[in-house]
Amino acid sequence: CRVGAGEKINNLKQEASRDLFQTPPDLCQLPQARGPCKAALHRYFYNSTSNACEPFTYGGCQGNDNNFETTEMCLRICKAPGSQTEWKSGDL
């Protein structure tokens, strides 16, 4: 369990919500990270190659901050303003 990681993510998300014209934060460049634990949590990560939020299964520990509970939060933080939203199957 990473102490303070949730608070760090919440602060980044609040900053991104306030400034619609900022560039995506560094966390959006991080690769998908399942982590070594065995939980099967449905999450989304921002794929900087495809410029889209994509689903993945998070193991519950030791992932990274490119890990969002919803596509909406992922897009709000990582999608560049004015770009077209790309939805993956299962998002609707």
Buried (B, 14 or more C-beta within 10 A) or exposed (E): EEEEEEEEBEEBBEEBEEEEEEEBBEBBEBEBBBBEEEEEBEBBBBBBEEBBBBBBEBBBEEBBBBBBEEBEBBBBBBBEEEEEEBEBEEBE
